[in-house]
Amino acid sequence: MATVTYVINCSALGDAVCCIPATKALIAENKLYKVLVPEKFCEVFEVCDVDPGFIVPTLRDVDITFDLNGSTLVTAYEPRRAPYRIHLVDMFSVFCMNAILKPEEKCVKANIKKLPPVTLAKPYAVVGVGYAEESRKMPIKAFREIVAYGKKAGIAIVLLGAHRRPDSKNPIKFGDYPKGDCIDLIGQTSLKESISIMNEATCVFGVDSGLIYLASLTETPIICGYTFVDPHYRMPYRHGVMGWKFYPIEPRSSCKYCSNALAMFGVPFDNHCPYGKDYECSKSLDGKDFVRAAKRVLCARSKP
């Protein structure tokens, strides 16, 4: 019987979360040998109840691969355009298992008993300003509107995220985002602590990024902006449904989701706007749309 060894891409937290359903399915079928996981992501696999006997921490920064019977290495992340034409969870099950998982099998939830306690006073909402590149950053104006709304609604705003990605050519400058009315926890929490904080939050605001994938391990409503990737290929599965308690925010620009049209040509999107519009899609994300979704969340929570 074929055994499979996975190596998870160190730089992509979302990829690590999205490969967990396929990993669990392979374990259930007795087809998995080991999962080589970057040390910094091991705690995510732990809180998602992946058997620690299958996990081998590694510091190697390599692409996602699998090794059949310890023989020839075959990349499971090619072609590179695949993540923009198929849901990430499906991508791993197709490439690694040659199968599409059932909707209920695509869902992963953090084990609450394995999360650290939260000391923050409720109610609060979490905000992550986005990915390390211009392609997936929350506009500062939208950020300000979200913070102002939280203040008006009596909901504290907690900032979560990492300071920067080491490989980023244009890391987020958190100093550009005013933090005077926020609880600033940027760079101060582990992944496990971040999950716990989001689990207790009223909602999570963000732009397509690793933080959103961590939030998908909870049942907390998520309000997420999308830019060059169609949310259909990114919305998390929860309770057997893609997009359960998930509110995608679209750019107000007509130029958006270009990856779906251009991915087949291998055009890069994160470091270069393919249409030369300086990531108009990202900059057109509007705070009013985030606030409108937040009001829907609060309205739903107030109903008996």
C-alpha positions, 0 to 999 in steps of 0.5 A: 500500500502506498504511504505518503510523506508531505512537506508543507510550504513554510511560508503559507499558513493557509496552505497548511490549514487547507491540507489538513482535511486531506491529511486526516483522510489519508490517516483514516485510510491508513495511507499516510506515513509522515507529515513534515510540518514547519515547526511554527505550524505544528501547533495548528495541526495539534489543535486540529487533532491530527495524530502527533505520531504522524507529525515531524517538525521541520525547518526546511522551506520547501514546496508541498511534496509527496513521496510514494513508497519512499521513491520519487518525489512528486510535487503536489503544488504544480502547476502553480496556477492550480490554486487559482482555478480550484479550491485549496482544500480540493487541490490537496485532495485531488493532487494527493488523494486523486479524490474530491472529499465530501463537503463534511470531510472538508471541514476542520475545527480546532479542539477548544479543549486544546486552546489557551484561555482568553483574558480579553474582556468581551465584546471584541472583534478581531482585525487583521490588515491582510497579506504581506503584499500590496495585492491583499492589503486592507486599505487604511481608510477601510481600516479606520471605518471598521475601528470607528464602527467598533467604537460606536457599537461598543465593541473593542477592536483587537489587532492580530497578525505577524509583523512581516513575512521574511520573504516578502518584498513589500511587508505590511507596515503596521505603523501606517495603521492607527492603533490608538483605539485598538488593542494591539496584539500584532506579533505578540501571540502564538498561532494557538493563542490567535485561534483562541482569541478569534474563537471568542470574538464577535467577528473577524475582519480581514483580507484573504490571508493566513489569519482568515484560515486560522479563523476558519477553524472556529465558528466565529463569523468572518468578514473577508475582503478579496482582490485578485482571487475569486472567493469561490476558491477561498471561502472555508468549509464549515459545518459541511458548507462552503461559506458558513457564517462567512461574508466575502467583501468584493472590490468596488473596482470592475478590475478584480479576480484577474487570477481566474482569467490569467492563471492559465498563462502562469502570470504572477499576481502577488508581486506585480499587478498584471494590468498595471493598475497598481492593485486597484482591486485591493485599494477599492475594498470599501470600509462601508461594505465591511461595516454593513456585513458586521451589522448583519452579524450583530443582527443575527446574534441578537435574534433569539 
